[in-house]
Amino acid sequence: MHPRERKEKDAMICRACGREERASEGYPCQGCGTFICLICSFRGVVLCQDCAVPGSPAVEPADGR
């Protein structure tokens, strides 16, 4: 008998750098909640590429300043 290969996959694409990493090894974007990998988090990245664009609603202060 051959060992069965798992069909499920615990991976997500980092929305900051594009790497595929284990979903349990990352943090959510502070702007929208999408996945940011652990390496990007260690580098100080807290926003995905979409939220990091100047003028993005996630970057603007909530009180309108």
Rosetta silent file (secondary structure, phi, psi, omega in degrees, C-alpha in Angstrom):
SEQUENCE: MHPRERKEKDAMICRACGREERASEGYPCQGCGTFICLICSFRGVVLCQDCAVPGSPAVEPADGR
SCORE:     score description
SCORE:     0.000 S_00000001
   1 L     0.000  141.490  176.327    0.000    0.000    0.000 S_00000001
   2 L   -94.552  139.890  176.850    1.100    3.522   -0.766 S_00000001
   3 L   -62.271  140.794  179.759    0.644    6.168    1.881 S_00000001
   4 L   -74.604  138.113  175.153   -2.221    8.461    1.036 S_00000001
   5 L   -89.248  141.286  179.164   -1.371   11.981    0.110 S_00000001
   6 L   -72.458  133.954  179.541   -3.371   14.691    1.760 S_00000001
   7 L   -86.106  -27.220 -178.248   -5.659   16.494   -0.654 S_00000001
   8 L   -80.140  156.156 -175.914   -6.196   19.520    1.551 S_00000001
   9 L  -136.266  126.678 -178.337   -3.714   22.370    1.586 S_00000001
  10 L  -100.902   65.421 -177.938   -3.059   24.792    4.435 S_00000001
  11 E  -137.857  149.390  176.861   -1.553   27.625    2.397 S_00000001
  12 E  -136.433  158.815  177.473   -2.438   31.194    1.518 S_00000001
  13 E   -92.813  126.755  177.374   -0.897   33.799   -0.760 S_00000001
  14 L   -67.449  128.257 -178.460    0.679   36.736    1.055 S_00000001
  15 L   -83.106   -0.499  175.853   -1.007   39.919   -0.180 S_00000001
  16 L   -99.038  -42.321 -175.249    2.156   41.943    0.493 S_00000001
  17 L  -117.737  -16.590  177.617    4.851   39.875   -1.270 S_00000001
  18 L    90.382   -1.919  178.337    2.937   37.187   -3.199 S_00000001
  19 L   -73.281  150.365  174.294    4.618   34.169   -1.582 S_00000001
  20 E   -93.811  121.116 -177.708    2.591   31.101   -0.713 S_00000001
  21 E  -133.122  163.580  176.497    2.949   30.328    2.996 S_00000001
  22 E   -61.262  136.708 -176.422    1.171   28.237    5.609 S_00000001
  23 L   -63.191  -29.630 -178.645   -1.992   29.985    6.705 S_00000001
  24 L   -78.402   -6.721 -178.223   -1.153   29.491   10.364 S_00000001
  25 L  -112.926   64.912  179.666    2.142   31.364    9.913 S_00000001
  26 E  -173.175 -179.575 -177.914    1.002   34.898    9.231 S_00000001
  27 E  -134.222  159.023  177.679   -1.051   37.841   10.366 S_00000001
  28 E   -79.090  149.932  173.037   -3.993   39.804    8.934 S_00000001
  29 L   -61.111  137.395 -179.694   -3.532   43.104    7.120 S_00000001
  30 L   -73.191  -13.271  178.798   -4.358   45.955    9.509 S_00000001
  31 L   -91.419  -47.461 -173.094   -6.389   47.639    6.785 S_00000001
  32 L  -127.435  -10.993  176.515   -8.573   44.902    5.331 S_00000001
  33 L    92.139    2.809  178.148   -7.720   41.646    7.113 S_00000001
  34 L   -73.264  165.871 -172.908   -6.170   39.747    4.197 S_00000001
  35 E   -72.455  131.693  171.197   -3.205   37.414    4.823 S_00000001
  36 E  -124.450  127.457 -174.165    0.334   38.769    5.335 S_00000001
  37 E   -68.711  165.404 -178.015    3.078   36.155    5.762 S_00000001
  38 H   -62.835  -39.266  179.900    5.347   35.869    8.777 S_00000001
  39 H   -61.629  -46.788  177.841    8.432   37.063    6.864 S_00000001
  40 H   -62.789  -40.010  178.423    6.674   40.285    5.835 S_00000001
  41 H   -61.181  -41.763  177.392    5.406   40.725    9.398 S_00000001
  42 H   -63.960  -30.678  179.225    8.980   40.405   10.713 S_00000001
  43 L   -80.736   -2.791  177.301   10.034   43.064    8.194 S_00000001
  44 L    94.798    7.551  179.114    7.434   45.443    9.612 S_00000001
  45 L   -76.394  124.270  179.660    4.839   45.119    6.840 S_00000001
  46 L  -120.260   -9.858  179.994    1.368   45.632    8.318 S_00000001
  47 L  -122.752  144.240  175.062   -0.629   46.491    5.164 S_00000001
  48 L   -71.945  173.393 -178.118   -1.230   44.479    1.991 S_00000001
  49 H   -60.792  -39.062 -179.384   -0.295   45.988   -1.396 S_00000001
  50 H   -65.881  -42.454 -178.276   -3.825   47.285   -1.985 S_00000001
  51 H   -76.137  -22.871 -178.243   -4.058   49.022    1.394 S_00000001
  52 H   -78.272   -9.772  178.943   -0.507   50.418    1.163 S_00000001
  53 L   -68.130  128.179  177.966   -1.420   52.543   -1.876 S_00000001
  54 L   -55.297  135.377 -179.637   -1.511   56.237   -0.874 S_00000001
  55 L    92.078   -4.063  178.311   -5.087   57.449   -0.664 S_00000001
  56 L   -67.336  143.391  179.664   -6.409   53.994    0.170 S_00000001
  57 L   -57.384  -29.277 -179.092   -9.269   54.061    2.738 S_00000001
  58 L   -70.818  -24.772 -176.408   -7.193   51.791    5.021 S_00000001
  59 L   -89.393  -27.369 -178.126   -4.362   54.358    5.187 S_00000001
  60 L   -74.317  140.306  178.829   -6.478   57.438    5.857 S_00000001
  61 L   -60.911  145.399 -177.605   -7.231   58.258    9.510 S_00000001
  62 L   -68.941  -26.394 -177.892  -10.710   57.325   10.669 S_00000001
  63 L   -86.793    2.565  174.060  -11.386   60.775   12.144 S_00000001
  64 L    83.944   11.340  179.975  -10.859   62.483    8.757 S_00000001
  65 L   -76.174    0.000    0.000   -7.680   64.422    9.586 S_00000001
